[in-house]
Amino acid sequence: MIVDAHCHGAAGIDKTIVIPAGHSNYAQANAELARIVARRPDRLIGFASVHSQRDAGRIYEIVARAVREFGFCGLKVHAYDALPTREVCDAVRRLRIPMLVDVVGRAYIVDLLAPEYPDVNFIIPHLGSFMDDWRAQQQVVDQLVRLPSCVHLTSWTISSSLRRKPAFCGGLHPARSANADRSGANRMSAALMGALLVESSVIGLALL
């Protein structure tokens, strides 16, 4: 089974993660997304979203409803909204779900969060930078080695620095993973099998 986190539906994808990003009311957006997921549970996996500042004080309530009532399997927090707070991290730890964090080039955020919450799976898209900031992308490659709770997605990652330096990426093509110590494909499979609650063998994400 191939699980896709960026909706490349024409590429032979079995399941797609869908997320209500960029909404002004995430409690409402999560409920709306749940109705969409309910129509195609064989193809869609829901991730909730929260705004860590606007939703402060009720983060757990919002995410718990998404997980327990809607059957969502994870949470996304986008730094363009607000950075993850301790309240957000405590909620995903308590609910035992992964958190997809778009750090928008600020890879140091991962070094602040992951050591404090080693039992939380952090998923970092775009190798840390959708804008192809090679400095952020090289930093998150290093994090793969140091932080076992982190998985980094390389979707929409075209950094020439990674293509020029395959040894820095553990000899793996950057579209699969980048890990100097262990097989990126195997590590991503193991993380997703537990984090996304997909019972079939997960090959990895379709990062095209």
C-alpha positions in Angstrom: 0.0 0.0 0.0 1.2 3.5 -0.8 0.0 6.3 1.4 0.2 9.8 -0.1 0.3 12.9 2.1 0.1 15.4 -0.8 -2.7 14.1 -2.9 -1.0 12.8 -6.0 -4.1 10.9 -6.9 -3.1 10.0 -10.5 0.1 8.2 -9.4 -1.4 4.9 -8.3 -2.0 6.0 -4.7 -4.0 3.7 -2.4 -4.8 6.2 0.3 -4.5 9.9 0.7 -4.1 12.0 3.8 -6.5 15.0 3.8 -6.1 18.1 6.0 -8.2 21.2 6.6 -5.3 23.7 6.3 -5.6 27.4 6.3 -9.0 27.7 7.9 -10.3 30.4 10.2 -12.2 27.9 12.4 -10.5 24.6 12.7 -13.1 23.0 14.9 -15.6 23.6 12.1 -13.2 22.7 9.4 -12.4 19.3 11.1 -16.1 18.5 11.2 -16.5 19.4 7.5 -13.5 17.3 6.6 -14.9 14.3 8.5 -18.0 14.3 6.3 -15.7 14.1 3.2 -13.6 11.3 4.7 -16.8 9.4 5.6 -17.8 9.3 2.0 -14.5 7.5 1.0 -13.0 5.8 4.0 -11.3 3.3 1.7 -9.3 6.1 0.1 -9.0 9.0 2.6 -7.3 9.4 6.0 -8.2 12.5 8.0 -5.7 14.6 9.9 -7.1 17.4 12.1 -5.8 20.9 12.3 -5.6 23.5 15.1 -4.3 27.0 15.5 -2.1 26.9 18.6 -2.8 30.5 19.6 -6.4 31.0 18.5 -7.5 27.6 19.9 -5.4 27.8 23.1 -7.2 26.3 26.1 -9.2 23.9 24.0 -6.6 22.1 21.9 -7.1 18.7 23.5 -10.9 19.1 23.2 -10.7 19.8 19.5 -8.2 17.1 18.6 -9.8 14.5 20.9 -13.1 14.9 19.1 -11.3 14.6 15.7 -9.7 11.4 16.8 -12.4 9.7 18.8 -15.5 10.9 16.9 -14.2 11.4 13.4 -11.6 8.7 13.4 -8.7 11.0 12.4 -5.2 9.6 12.6 -3.0 12.7 13.2 -2.8 16.4 13.6 -1.3 19.1 11.3 0.1 22.4 12.6 1.3 25.0 10.2 3.8 27.6 11.2 2.1 30.1 8.9 -0.8 29.9 11.4 1.3 29.6 14.6 4.0 27.4 16.0 3.2 24.3 18.0 2.9 25.0 21.7 3.4 22.7 24.7 -0.4 22.4 24.9 -0.5 21.0 21.3 2.4 18.6 22.0 0.8 17.4 25.2 -2.5 16.7 23.3 -0.9 14.6 20.6 1.1 12.7 23.2 -2.0 12.0 25.3 -3.9 10.8 22.2 -0.9 8.9 20.8 -1.1 10.4 17.3 1.6 11.9 15.1 1.9 15.6 14.4 2.7 16.9 10.9 4.5 20.2 11.4 5.2 22.5 8.5 8.1 24.6 10.0 8.3 26.9 7.0 12.1 26.8 6.8 12.6 27.1 10.6 14.1 23.7 11.1 15.4 24.6 14.5 11.8 24.2 15.8 12.2 20.4 15.4 15.2 20.5 17.7 13.2 22.3 20.3 10.2 20.0 20.1 11.5 16.4 19.5 13.9 16.1 22.4 11.1 17.3 24.8 8.6 14.8 23.4 10.6 11.7 22.3 7.4 9.6 22.4 5.6 11.8 19.8 6.1 11.1 16.1 6.9 14.4 14.3 6.4 14.5 10.5 8.2 17.4 8.8 7.1 18.0 5.2 9.2 19.4 2.3 12.4 18.5 4.2 11.7 21.6 6.2 11.3 24.1 3.4 8.6 24.4 0.8 10.6 27.3 -0.6 13.6 25.0 -1.2 15.8 26.6 1.4 18.8 24.2 1.2 20.1 25.3 4.6 16.9 24.2 6.3 16.8 21.0 4.2 20.4 20.0 5.2 19.5 20.7 8.8 16.6 18.3 8.7 18.7 15.6 7.0 20.9 15.8 10.1 17.9 15.6 12.3 17.0 12.3 10.7 20.1 10.8 12.2 19.8 12.4 15.6 16.1 12.4 16.3 14.5 8.9 16.0 11.0 10.2 16.5 11.1 12.4 13.4 10.1 11.5 9.8 10.8 14.0 7.1 8.9 14.1 3.8 10.6 15.2 0.7 7.5 16.2 -1.3 8.0 19.3 -3.3 11.7 19.2 -2.5 14.0 20.1 -5.4 17.1 21.3 -3.6 20.1 21.0 -5.9 22.3 20.7 -2.8 20.7 17.3 -1.9 21.1 16.0 -5.4 24.7 17.0 -5.5 25.5 15.3 -2.3 24.1 11.8 -2.2 26.6 10.7 0.4 25.2 13.3 2.8 21.8 11.7 2.3 23.0 8.2 3.1 23.2 7.3 -0.6 19.4 7.4 -1.0 17.6 9.2 -3.7 16.0 12.3 -2.0 12.6 11.4 -3.3 12.6 8.4 -1.0 14.3 9.6 2.2 17.5 10.8 3.6 19.1 9.0 6.5 22.8 8.4 7.0 22.3 5.5 9.5 19.3 3.4 8.4 17.1 2.7 5.4 14.8 5.7 4.9 12.2 3.6 3.2 12.0 1.1 6.1 12.0 3.8 8.7 9.2 5.7 7.1 7.2 2.5 6.7 7.6 1.6 10.4 6.7 5.1 11.5 3.6 5.3 9.3 2.4 1.9 10.2 2.2 2.9 13.8 1.4 6.6 13.4 -1.3 6.4 10.7 -2.9 3.2 12.0 -2.7 1.6 8.5 -2.7 -2.2 9.1 -1.3 -3.1 5.7 2.5 -2.9 4.9 3.2 0.7 4.0 5.9 1.1 1.3 6.3 4.8 1.9 4.8 8.1 0.8 4.4 8.9 -2.9 6.9 11.8 -3.1 6.8 12.7 -6.8 
